[in-house]
């Protein structure tokens, strides 16, 4: 990632499909970046700190047996990063 691109400009964080989520805590237990908190009442994860998500990492989604965690595609991410880099270079020029 280009250090001149602020993290909050990059759209990369998980989205949870609560209709599919089975509340097994795998994503919550797996992620060491504190992206999720656990809602004890609903027995489901909540994306509390989306900017803690490492850009390009979708490992929590890979842990989910029911594919309830969704990220933008890697192609979308690459396109967005190209756009943001170009904007960053225009500002500096």
N, C-alpha and C positions, 0 to 999 in steps of 0.2 A: 504494500500500500504506500502511496505517496504521502510522506509526512506533511505536505502542505495542504492536504485535503482534510478538513476537520471531520472527525468521526461522525458527528451528528448530521453531516450532509450525505452520508452513505446509507442507503436503504438496505440494511442487512440485519435482520432480527427474525426470530421465529414467530410464527402465528400458530395458534392452537385451534384445531377443529374440535370443539368440545362435544360435538355429536359423536365423534369417533373415539375420543379419549376414554380409556378404561381405568384411569387413576392408579396406574401401577407404580408411579413415582420414578420410573427409570430415567426420564429426562431430568427431573429435579435432582436425583442422586448423582447422575452422571456429570452434570455441568458444574465445574469448579469456579466459574466466573460470576456466580451469583446473578445470573440472568433471570432465574425463576425464584418465586417464593411458592410455598405450598399453602393452599386454601384448605384448612382442616375441615371446615363445614361442608364444602362441596367436594372434597377429596379430589382436587385437581390442581395442576400447576397454573400459575399466573406469570406472564412475562412482566416482571416488575422493573428490571433494569436492562432494557433492550440495548443500550449503548455499551454494555459490558460484553456483548456478544462479539466474538472475534470474527472479523470480516473474512468470509469465505468458509468458515467452519459451520458444518451442518451435522456434526457428530451426534448431537442429541436426537435429531430426526432419524438418524440411522439406528439409534437404539430403540426407537418406538416400534413395537411389534404390529401396531395397527395404523401406522403412517398418519398419526394425528398431528404431527408437527410439520409445518410447511415453511419453506424459505423461497425467496425469489430464485429463479433459475441461475445457474452459473453464467449463462450467456447474458442474462439481464444484468447481473452484477458487473461483468466485464464491460458491457456497453455503458453502464452508468459511470464506471471508473474512467473510461476513455473520455466521456463527456465532461466529467468533473476535472480531469487533468487538463483538457483543452480550455475550459473556463479559467482554471488557475493560471495557465500560461498567458491567456489573453489579458488577465488583470495585471500580470507582471510586465507585460510588453508596453 
